[in-house]
Amino acid sequence: MLLPEGVLINGLTGEVSPDTGKYTKRLSELREVFQDRAELDRMVATEGDPVVYEVIEYKKEGSDLFFGTTTMEAGNVGGEYFMTRGHFHQRRDMGEVYYTQSGHGVLLLESRDGETRVVRMEPGVCAFIPPDWAHRSINVGTEKLVFVWVCNVEAGHDYGDILKRGMRKVVVDRDGADVIVDNPRYAA
Amino acid sequence: MLLPEGVLINGLTGEVSPDTGKYTKRLSELREVFQDRAELDRMVATEGDPVVYEVIEYKKEGSDLFFGTTTMEAGNVGGEYFMTRGHFHQRRDMGEVYYTQSGHGVLLLESRDGETRVVRMEPGVCAFIPPDWAHRSINVGTEKLVFVWVCNVEAGHDYGDILKRGMRKVVVDRDGADVIVDNPRYAA
């Protein structure tokens, strides 16, 4: 029988205890995501291929929901902030909730028909991600960005579209402020 | 089109901004829930029928998930701590997540076949509630107990069983400590 359990979440480190799985994404694994690939290659070679983000999950067979944390390091590649790959859900009828615990981020969203929206990720902000909006989280601060996510176990990830063509907007540092600009590499 | 939105949650007060609905439960509405109904009647008459808990939700038509907060006041009725009504979900295949923000509580759970489990509700603890476990939250502290919950919009509430027969266990104050004892009113 599936049993209830208390799962301790550390909002500063993203630790989940107990967890049922985790993975990290290093800079070299996110080469298609960033604009300045020469700079990315240089960082991978000289900075030891830094971790960009870590995902830790708590997922039990037989539950409809699962949850976990994403912890994004602070950093940028030629002025473009560290970010997740970004994805649609495979199930177009399933959304998600992102509840920011610490740090400062931008949640960049794109609807199936190309509308862009932004939600500021600040501690205490619970971002409502409706079904069929691609979403990417971006650390625009100087500390870790940690958020708790909850979604249906059947939502699934569809990374293909976003990896291939990019999102329409990118978030870059301009004199210490984050600004949203058109993606010069966007391939419609 | 359903749009993304950032929803600010105050982990100390339970405020949700913006919200889409809320309700409060006062002591007089929870008469069946407590053991000592004479004491409850006295409190209702002399203490102005205090609010026991408030639920605030953020729910959008077309989303599969919704979320909100429950804020429980500190207090007890003849030693039995303030608590929610307790419920199963109508959908037996749908669980829930309760993420405690502040205060100190006990999440009392009962499986369909009568097994009892307890999860301590402390700040940072994300309680995993599997499908088909009745759940009731109980404020065993001296301050507000505030938690964020997330579940499927179709989960639904089935209060009937628990209201009629009670849960098998109750949580009471014994010399300032919370203890779990058999429910003397339990009607199998």
HADDOCK unambig.tbl for C-alpha pairs under 7 A between the chains (distance, minus, plus):
assign (segid A and resid 2 and name CA) (segid B and resid 130 and name CA) 6.33 0.50 0.50
assign (segid A and resid 3 and name CA) (segid B and resid 130 and name CA) 6.47 0.50 0.50
assign (segid A and resid 4 and name CA) (segid B and resid 128 and name CA) 5.43 0.50 0.50
assign (segid A and resid 4 and name CA) (segid B and resid 129 and name CA) 5.09 0.50 0.50
assign (segid A and resid 4 and name CA) (segid B and resid 130 and name CA) 5.88 0.50 0.50
assign (segid A and resid 5 and name CA) (segid B and resid 119 and name CA) 6.31 0.50 0.50
assign (segid A and resid 5 and name CA) (segid B and resid 127 and name CA) 5.78 0.50 0.50
assign (segid A and resid 5 and name CA) (segid B and resid 128 and name CA) 5.29 0.50 0.50
assign (segid A and resid 6 and name CA) (segid B and resid 119 and name CA) 5.60 0.50 0.50
assign (segid A and resid 6 and name CA) (segid B and resid 120 and name CA) 6.96 0.50 0.50
assign (segid A and resid 6 and name CA) (segid B and resid 125 and name CA) 5.87 0.50 0.50
assign (segid A and resid 6 and name CA) (segid B and resid 126 and name CA) 5.79 0.50 0.50
assign (segid A and resid 6 and name CA) (segid B and resid 127 and name CA) 4.42 0.50 0.50
assign (segid A and resid 6 and name CA) (segid B and resid 128 and name CA) 6.26 0.50 0.50
assign (segid A and resid 7 and name CA) (segid B and resid 125 and name CA) 5.35 0.50 0.50
assign (segid A and resid 7 and name CA) (segid B and resid 126 and name CA) 4.96 0.50 0.50
assign (segid A and resid 7 and name CA) (segid B and resid 127 and name CA) 5.92 0.50 0.50
assign (segid A and resid 8 and name CA) (segid B and resid 124 and name CA) 5.62 0.50 0.50
assign (segid A and resid 8 and name CA) (segid B and resid 125 and name CA) 4.38 0.50 0.50
assign (segid A and resid 8 and name CA) (segid B and resid 126 and name CA) 6.06 0.50 0.50
assign (segid A and resid 9 and name CA) (segid B and resid 124 and name CA) 5.18 0.50 0.50
assign (segid A and resid 9 and name CA) (segid B and resid 125 and name CA) 6.04 0.50 0.50
assign (segid A and resid 9 and name CA) (segid B and resid 126 and name CA) 6.79 0.50 0.50
assign (segid A and resid 10 and name CA) (segid B and resid 124 and name CA) 6.52 0.50 0.50
assign (segid A and resid 63 and name CA) (segid B and resid 94 and name CA) 6.97 0.50 0.50
assign (segid A and resid 63 and name CA) (segid B and resid 95 and name CA) 6.54 0.50 0.50
assign (segid A and resid 63 and name CA) (segid B and resid 130 and name CA) 5.90 0.50 0.50
assign (segid A and resid 63 and name CA) (segid B and resid 131 and name CA) 6.31 0.50 0.50
assign (segid A and resid 64 and name CA) (segid B and resid 93 and name CA) 6.89 0.50 0.50
assign (segid A and resid 64 and name CA) (segid B and resid 94 and name CA) 5.62 0.50 0.50
assign (segid A and resid 64 and name CA) (segid B and resid 95 and name CA) 6.44 0.50 0.50
assign (segid A and resid 65 and name CA) (segid B and resid 95 and name CA) 6.83 0.50 0.50
assign (segid A and resid 93 and name CA) (segid B and resid 64 and name CA) 6.88 0.50 0.50
assign (segid A and resid 94 and name CA) (segid B and resid 63 and name CA) 6.97 0.50 0.50
assign (segid A and resid 94 and name CA) (segid B and resid 64 and name CA) 5.62 0.50 0.50
assign (segid A and resid 95 and name CA) (segid B and resid 63 and name CA) 6.56 0.50 0.50
assign (segid A and resid 95 and name CA) (segid B and resid 64 and name CA) 6.45 0.50 0.50
assign (segid A and resid 95 and name CA) (segid B and resid 65 and name CA) 6.84 0.50 0.50
assign (segid A and resid 119 and name CA) (segid B and resid 5 and name CA) 6.32 0.50 0.50
assign (segid A and resid 119 and name CA) (segid B and resid 6 and name CA) 5.61 0.50 0.50
assign (segid A and resid 120 and name CA) (segid B and resid 6 and name CA) 6.98 0.50 0.50
assign (segid A and resid 124 and name CA) (segid B and resid 8 and name CA) 5.63 0.50 0.50
assign (segid A and resid 124 and name CA) (segid B and resid 9 and name CA) 5.18 0.50 0.50
assign (segid A and resid 124 and name CA) (segid B and resid 10 and name CA) 6.52 0.50 0.50
assign (segid A and resid 125 and name CA) (segid B and resid 6 and name CA) 5.88 0.50 0.50
assign (segid A and resid 125 and name CA) (segid B and resid 7 and name CA) 5.36 0.50 0.50
assign (segid A and resid 125 and name CA) (segid B and resid 8 and name CA) 4.39 0.50 0.50
assign (segid A and resid 125 and name CA) (segid B and resid 9 and name CA) 6.05 0.50 0.50
assign (segid A and resid 126 and name CA) (segid B and resid 6 and name CA) 5.80 0.50 0.50
assign (segid A and resid 126 and name CA) (segid B and resid 7 and name CA) 4.96 0.50 0.50
assign (segid A and resid 126 and name CA) (segid B and resid 8 and name CA) 6.06 0.50 0.50
assign (segid A and resid 126 and name CA) (segid B and resid 9 and name CA) 6.79 0.50 0.50
assign (segid A and resid 127 and name CA) (segid B and resid 5 and name CA) 5.80 0.50 0.50
assign (segid A and resid 127 and name CA) (segid B and resid 6 and name CA) 4.43 0.50 0.50
assign (segid A and resid 127 and name CA) (segid B and resid 7 and name CA) 5.92 0.50 0.50
assign (segid A and resid 128 and name CA) (segid B and resid 4 and name CA) 5.43 0.50 0.50
assign (segid A and resid 128 and name CA) (segid B and resid 5 and name CA) 5.32 0.50 0.50
assign (segid A and resid 128 and name CA) (segid B and resid 6 and name CA) 6.27 0.50 0.50
assign (segid A and resid 129 and name CA) (segid B and resid 4 and name CA) 5.11 0.50 0.50
assign (segid A and resid 130 and name CA) (segid B and resid 2 and name CA) 6.34 0.50 0.50
assign (segid A and resid 130 and name CA) (segid B and resid 3 and name CA) 6.48 0.50 0.50
assign (segid A and resid 130 and name CA) (segid B and resid 4 and name CA) 5.88 0.50 0.50
assign (segid A and resid 130 and name CA) (segid B and resid 63 and name CA) 5.92 0.50 0.50
assign (segid A and resid 131 and name CA) (segid B and resid 63 and name CA) 6.30 0.50 0.50
